[in-house]
């Protein structure tokens, strides 16, 4: 069975212990969304597919009067995750609307500074969000898993570089405009 990248996100999140779809999404929003997002519309169908394939198991639980399904990783799911981890990455996709707009800014040169300012602001906001994740990641590292912290440092350092690049690019555009 060929799995989607979202399926591997789900398997990876369940590696840390039983979780509901809602809990998986909450963890994604605090961790992998900075480099690999997953929506409820992706997670819930994958949970069903993975359960049907025997890679995860779900069991109903009551939570505050609501029924929810909590999923655990099976041995087959653990093996599928390990197999995926052992292979080289096949996808490197970067989508940046700000860069796309800047690429075409010759059509409206006055917009270039605003594009760069907005891009810088987005990266500053992302950097602030990554900094709030640091404390939780350090707890995970202290528990013996150094890899989320390694990925977080990549995110922080690359985002710091992007903020600095935006400042340099704005200065270059301002200099060219005068």
C-alpha positions as protocol buffer text, in pm:
chain_id: "A"
residue {
  index: 1
  type: UNK
  ca { x: 0 y: 0 z: 0 }
}
residue {
  index: 2
  type: UNK
  ca { x: 139 y: 339 z: -104 }
}
residue {
  index: 3
  type: UNK
  ca { x: 99 y: 599 z: 170 }
}
residue {
  index: 4
  type: UNK
  ca { x: 64 y: 975 z: 142 }
}
residue {
  index: 5
  type: UNK
  ca { x: 293 y: 1209 z: 332 }
}
residue {
  index: 6
  type: UNK
  ca { x: -1 y: 1293 z: 557 }
}
residue {
  index: 7
  type: UNK
  ca { x: -25 y: 924 z: 645 }
}
residue {
  index: 8
  type: UNK
  ca { x: 337 y: 933 z: 756 }
}
residue {
  index: 9
  type: UNK
  ca { x: 264 y: 1244 z: 963 }
}
residue {
  index: 10
  type: UNK
  ca { x: -12 y: 1046 z: 1138 }
}
residue {
  index: 11
  type: UNK
  ca { x: 211 y: 740 z: 1190 }
}
residue {
  index: 12
  type: UNK
  ca { x: 489 y: 961 z: 1325 }
}
residue {
  index: 13
  type: UNK
  ca { x: 256 y: 1138 z: 1567 }
}
residue {
  index: 14
  type: UNK
  ca { x: 120 y: 806 z: 1693 }
}
residue {
  index: 15
  type: UNK
  ca { x: 477 y: 686 z: 1755 }
}
residue {
  index: 16
  type: UNK
  ca { x: 471 y: 906 z: 2065 }
}
residue {
  index: 17
  type: UNK
  ca { x: 157 y: 738 z: 2201 }
}
residue {
  index: 18
  type: UNK
  ca { x: -220 y: 705 z: 2153 }
}
residue {
  index: 19
  type: UNK
  ca { x: -396 y: 1011 z: 2014 }
}
residue {
  index: 20
  type: UNK
  ca { x: -728 y: 1113 z: 1864 }
}
residue {
  index: 21
  type: UNK
  ca { x: -749 y: 1287 z: 1527 }
}
residue {
  index: 22
  type: UNK
  ca { x: -809 y: 1614 z: 1711 }
}
residue {
  index: 23
  type: UNK
  ca { x: -496 y: 1561 z: 1922 }
}
residue {
  index: 24
  type: UNK
  ca { x: -288 y: 1474 z: 1616 }
}
residue {
  index: 25
  type: UNK
  ca { x: -398 y: 1799 z: 1449 }
}
residue {
  index: 26
  type: UNK
  ca { x: -318 y: 1997 z: 1765 }
}
residue {
  index: 27
  type: UNK
  ca { x: 36 y: 1853 z: 1777 }
}
residue {
  index: 28
  type: UNK
  ca { x: 83 y: 1914 z: 1402 }
}
residue {
  index: 29
  type: UNK
  ca { x: -19 y: 2278 z: 1455 }
}
residue {
  index: 30
  type: UNK
  ca { x: 255 y: 2318 z: 1717 }
}
residue {
  index: 31
  type: UNK
  ca { x: 528 y: 2129 z: 1533 }
}
residue {
  index: 32
  type: UNK
  ca { x: 535 y: 2003 z: 1177 }
}
residue {
  index: 33
  type: UNK
  ca { x: 303 y: 2270 z: 1033 }
}
residue {
  index: 34
  type: UNK
  ca { x: 604 y: 2497 z: 1003 }
}
residue {
  index: 35
  type: UNK
  ca { x: 739 y: 2269 z: 732 }
}
residue {
  index: 36
  type: UNK
  ca { x: 465 y: 2011 z: 661 }
}
residue {
  index: 37
  type: UNK
  ca { x: 106 y: 2107 z: 736 }
}
residue {
  index: 38
  type: UNK
  ca { x: -188 y: 1867 z: 763 }
}
residue {
  index: 39
  type: UNK
  ca { x: -554 y: 1966 z: 783 }
}
residue {
  index: 40
  type: UNK
  ca { x: -844 y: 1785 z: 949 }
}
residue {
  index: 41
  type: UNK
  ca { x: -964 y: 1711 z: 595 }
}
residue {
  index: 42
  type: UNK
  ca { x: -640 y: 1522 z: 536 }
}
residue {
  index: 43
  type: UNK
  ca { x: -593 y: 1362 z: 879 }
}
residue {
  index: 44
  type: UNK
  ca { x: -934 y: 1199 z: 928 }
}
residue {
  index: 45
  type: UNK
  ca { x: -944 y: 1017 z: 591 }
}
residue {
  index: 46
  type: UNK
  ca { x: -587 y: 898 z: 653 }
}
residue {
  index: 47
  type: UNK
  ca { x: -684 y: 764 z: 995 }
}
residue {
  index: 48
  type: UNK
  ca { x: -955 y: 554 z: 828 }
}
residue {
  index: 49
  type: UNK
  ca { x: -720 y: 432 z: 552 }
}
residue {
  index: 50
  type: UNK
  ca { x: -445 y: 347 z: 801 }
}
residue {
  index: 51
  type: UNK
  ca { x: -689 y: 161 z: 1027 }
}
residue {
  index: 52
  type: UNK
  ca { x: -832 y: -30 z: 729 }
}
residue {
  index: 53
  type: UNK
  ca { x: -475 y: -126 z: 632 }
}
residue {
  index: 54
  type: UNK
  ca { x: -399 y: -251 z: 984 }
}
residue {
  index: 55
  type: UNK
  ca { x: -127 y: 11 z: 1043 }
}
residue {
  index: 56
  type: UNK
  ca { x: -314 y: 171 z: 1333 }
}
residue {
  index: 57
  type: UNK
  ca { x: -596 y: 63 z: 1564 }
}
residue {
  index: 58
  type: UNK
  ca { x: -876 y: 283 z: 1695 }
}
residue {
  index: 59
  type: UNK
  ca { x: -1079 y: 243 z: 2010 }
}
residue {
  index: 60
  type: UNK
  ca { x: -1374 y: 451 z: 2122 }
}
residue {
  index: 61
  type: UNK
  ca { x: -1343 y: 659 z: 2437 }
}
residue {
  index: 62
  type: UNK
  ca { x: -1575 y: 904 z: 2605 }
}
residue {
  index: 63
  type: UNK
  ca { x: -1431 y: 1248 z: 2666 }
}
residue {
  index: 64
  type: UNK
  ca { x: -1641 y: 1511 z: 2838 }
}
residue {
  index: 65
  type: UNK
  ca { x: -1964 y: 1350 z: 2721 }
}
residue {
  index: 66
  type: UNK
  ca { x: -1840 y: 1316 z: 2363 }
}
residue {
  index: 67
  type: UNK
  ca { x: -1731 y: 996 z: 2200 }
}
residue {
  index: 68
  type: UNK
  ca { x: -1394 y: 1007 z: 2034 }
}
residue {
  index: 69
  type: UNK
  ca { x: -1165 y: 752 z: 1877 }
}
residue {
  index: 70
  type: UNK
  ca { x: -811 y: 718 z: 2006 }
}
residue {
  index: 71
  type: UNK
  ca { x: -562 y: 556 z: 1771 }
}
residue {
  index: 72
  type: UNK
  ca { x: -247 y: 357 z: 1844 }
}
residue {
  index: 73
  type: UNK
  ca { x: 29 y: 246 z: 1614 }
}
residue {
  index: 74
  type: UNK
  ca { x: 42 y: -127 z: 1536 }
}
residue {
  index: 75
  type: UNK
  ca { x: 362 y: -324 z: 1479 }
}
residue {
  index: 76
  type: UNK
  ca { x: 287 y: -311 z: 1105 }
}
residue {
  index: 77
  type: UNK
  ca { x: 248 y: 66 z: 1128 }
}
residue {
  index: 78
  type: UNK
  ca { x: 574 y: 97 z: 1320 }
}
residue {
  index: 79
  type: UNK
  ca { x: 748 y: -111 z: 1048 }
}
residue {
  index: 80
  type: UNK
  ca { x: 594 y: 102 z: 769 }
}
residue {
  index: 81
  type: UNK
  ca { x: 714 y: 419 z: 943 }
}
residue {
  index: 82
  type: UNK
  ca { x: 1065 y: 273 z: 988 }
}
residue {
  index: 83
  type: UNK
  ca { x: 1075 y: 175 z: 620 }
}
residue {
  index: 84
  type: UNK
  ca { x: 978 y: 529 z: 513 }
}
residue {
  index: 85
  type: UNK
  ca { x: 1239 y: 680 z: 746 }
}
residue {
  index: 86
  type: UNK
  ca { x: 1509 y: 458 z: 596 }
}
residue {
  index: 87
  type: UNK
  ca { x: 1453 y: 598 z: 245 }
}
residue {
  index: 88
  type: UNK
  ca { x: 1585 y: 931 z: 120 }
}
residue {
  index: 89
  type: UNK
  ca { x: 1348 y: 1226 z: 96 }
}
residue {
  index: 90
  type: UNK
  ca { x: 1168 y: 1244 z: -237 }
}
residue {
  index: 91
  type: UNK
  ca { x: 993 y: 1580 z: -207 }
}
residue {
  index: 92
  type: UNK
  ca { x: 1135 y: 1927 z: -159 }
}
residue {
  index: 93
  type: UNK
  ca { x: 864 y: 2180 z: -225 }
}
residue {
  index: 94
  type: UNK
  ca { x: 874 y: 2540 z: -123 }
}
residue {
  index: 95
  type: UNK
  ca { x: 583 y: 2771 z: -192 }
}
residue {
  index: 96
  type: UNK
  ca { x: 616 y: 3137 z: -102 }
}
residue {
  index: 97
  type: UNK
  ca { x: 354 y: 3380 z: -229 }
}
residue {
  index: 98
  type: UNK
  ca { x: 571 y: 3676 z: -130 }
}
residue {
  index: 99
  type: UNK
  ca { x: 857 y: 3556 z: -350 }
}
residue {
  index: 100
  type: UNK
  ca { x: 613 y: 3488 z: -632 }
}
residue {
  index: 101
  type: UNK
  ca { x: 481 y: 3845 z: -609 }
}
residue {
  index: 102
  type: UNK
  ca { x: 833 y: 3987 z: -585 }
}
residue {
  index: 103
  type: UNK
  ca { x: 934 y: 3788 z: -895 }
}
residue {
  index: 104
  type: UNK
  ca { x: 663 y: 3973 z: -1090 }
}
residue {
  index: 105
  type: UNK
  ca { x: 704 y: 4311 z: -915 }
}
residue {
  index: 106
  type: UNK
  ca { x: 835 y: 4480 z: -1230 }
}
residue {
  index: 107
  type: UNK
  ca { x: 467 y: 4501 z: -1330 }
}
residue {
  index: 108
  type: UNK
  ca { x: 419 y: 4737 z: -1032 }
}
residue {
  index: 109
  type: UNK
  ca { x: 759 y: 4850 z: -895 }
}
residue {
  index: 110
  type: UNK
  ca { x: 591 y: 5055 z: -621 }
}
residue {
  index: 111
  type: UNK
  ca { x: 457 y: 4733 z: -471 }
}
residue {
  index: 112
  type: UNK
  ca { x: 802 y: 4577 z: -417 }
}
residue {
  index: 113
  type: UNK
  ca { x: 867 y: 4745 z: -82 }
}
residue {
  index: 114
  type: UNK
  ca { x: 524 y: 4654 z: 50 }
}
residue {
  index: 115
  type: UNK
  ca { x: 575 y: 4294 z: -63 }
}
residue {
  index: 116
  type: UNK
  ca { x: 910 y: 4277 z: 116 }
}
residue {
  index: 117
  type: UNK
  ca { x: 773 y: 4442 z: 430 }
}
residue {
  index: 118
  type: UNK
  ca { x: 484 y: 4194 z: 442 }
}
residue {
  index: 119
  type: UNK
  ca { x: 723 y: 3904 z: 383 }
}
residue {
  index: 120
  type: UNK
  ca { x: 951 y: 4024 z: 663 }
}
residue {
  index: 121
  type: UNK
  ca { x: 654 y: 4061 z: 899 }
}
residue {
  index: 122
  type: UNK
  ca { x: 538 y: 3705 z: 822 }
}
residue {
  index: 123
  type: UNK
  ca { x: 884 y: 3567 z: 895 }
}
residue {
  index: 124
  type: UNK
  ca { x: 908 y: 3768 z: 1218 }
}
residue {
  index: 125
  type: UNK
  ca { x: 572 y: 3623 z: 1324 }
}
residue {
  index: 126
  type: UNK
  ca { x: 688 y: 3273 z: 1232 }
}
residue {
  index: 127
  type: UNK
  ca { x: 1008 y: 3325 z: 1432 }
}
residue {
  index: 128
  type: UNK
  ca { x: 804 y: 3433 z: 1736 }
}
residue {
  index: 129
  type: UNK
  ca { x: 586 y: 3122 z: 1699 }
}
residue {
  index: 130
  type: UNK
  ca { x: 891 y: 2897 z: 1672 }
}
residue {
  index: 131
  type: UNK
  ca { x: 1037 y: 3053 z: 1985 }
}
residue {
  index: 132
  type: UNK
  ca { x: 720 y: 2962 z: 2178 }
}
residue {
  index: 133
  type: UNK
  ca { x: 764 y: 2601 z: 2067 }
}
residue {
  index: 134
  type: UNK
  ca { x: 1120 y: 2589 z: 2205 }
}
residue {
  index: 135
  type: UNK
  ca { x: 1024 y: 2507 z: 2567 }
}
residue {
  index: 136
  type: UNK
  ca { x: 814 y: 2205 z: 2468 }
}
residue {
  index: 137
  type: UNK
  ca { x: 1082 y: 2081 z: 2230 }
}
residue {
  index: 138
  type: UNK
  ca { x: 1346 y: 2103 z: 2501 }
}
residue {
  index: 139
  type: UNK
  ca { x: 1126 y: 1881 z: 2721 }
}
residue {
  index: 140
  type: UNK
  ca { x: 1107 y: 1625 z: 2438 }
}
residue {
  index: 141
  type: UNK
  ca { x: 1486 y: 1646 z: 2396 }
}
residue {
  index: 142
  type: UNK
  ca { x: 1534 y: 1596 z: 2771 }
}
residue {
  index: 143
  type: UNK
  ca { x: 1313 y: 1286 z: 2744 }
}
residue {
  index: 144
  type: UNK
  ca { x: 1563 y: 1136 z: 2500 }
}
residue {
  index: 145
  type: UNK
  ca { x: 1439 y: 1249 z: 2155 }
}
residue {
  index: 146
  type: UNK
  ca { x: 1681 y: 1513 z: 2016 }
}
residue {
  index: 147
  type: UNK
  ca { x: 1532 y: 1528 z: 1667 }
}
residue {
  index: 148
  type: UNK
  ca { x: 1238 y: 1768 z: 1713 }
}
residue {
  index: 149
  type: UNK
  ca { x: 1486 y: 2015 z: 1865 }
}
residue {
  index: 150
  type: UNK
  ca { x: 1721 y: 1967 z: 1570 }
}
residue {
  index: 151
  type: UNK
  ca { x: 1437 y: 2044 z: 1327 }
}
residue {
  index: 152
  type: UNK
  ca { x: 1326 y: 2340 z: 1540 }
}
residue {
  index: 153
  type: UNK
  ca { x: 1677 y: 2488 z: 1527 }
}
residue {
  index: 154
  type: UNK
  ca { x: 1670 y: 2452 z: 1149 }
}
residue {
  index: 155
  type: UNK
  ca { x: 1341 y: 2643 z: 1144 }
}
residue {
  index: 156
  type: UNK
  ca { x: 1466 y: 2918 z: 1376 }
}
residue {
  index: 157
  type: UNK
  ca { x: 1798 y: 2965 z: 1196 }
}
residue {
  index: 158
  type: UNK
  ca { x: 1649 y: 2962 z: 846 }
}
residue {
  index: 159
  type: UNK
  ca { x: 1374 y: 3203 z: 953 }
}
residue {
  index: 160
  type: UNK
  ca { x: 1630 y: 3438 z: 1111 }
}
residue {
  index: 161
  type: UNK
  ca { x: 1814 y: 3431 z: 779 }
}
residue {
  index: 162
  type: UNK
  ca { x: 1489 y: 3512 z: 592 }
}
residue {
  index: 163
  type: UNK
  ca { x: 1424 y: 3815 z: 815 }
}
residue {
  index: 164
  type: UNK
  ca { x: 1780 y: 3938 z: 751 }
}
residue {
  index: 165
  type: UNK
  ca { x: 1740 y: 3874 z: 376 }
}
residue {
  index: 166
  type: UNK
  ca { x: 1418 y: 4079 z: 370 }
}
residue {
  index: 167
  type: UNK
  ca { x: 1600 y: 4369 z: 538 }
}
residue {
  index: 168
  type: UNK
  ca { x: 1886 y: 4350 z: 285 }
}
residue {
  index: 169
  type: UNK
  ca { x: 1642 y: 4324 z: -7 }
}
residue {
  index: 170
  type: UNK
  ca { x: 1440 y: 4622 z: 117 }
}
residue {
  index: 171
  type: UNK
  ca { x: 1758 y: 4830 z: 144 }
}
residue {
  index: 172
  type: UNK
  ca { x: 1852 y: 4727 z: -210 }
}
residue {
  index: 173
  type: UNK
  ca { x: 1508 y: 4818 z: -347 }
}
residue {
  index: 174
  type: UNK
  ca { x: 1508 y: 5150 z: -158 }
}
residue {
  index: 175
  type: UNK
  ca { x: 1855 y: 5230 z: -294 }
}
residue {
  index: 176
  type: UNK
  ca { x: 1741 y: 5151 z: -648 }
}
residue {
  index: 177
  type: UNK
  ca { x: 1430 y: 5364 z: -607 }
}
residue {
  index: 178
  type: UNK
  ca { x: 1623 y: 5678 z: -515 }
}
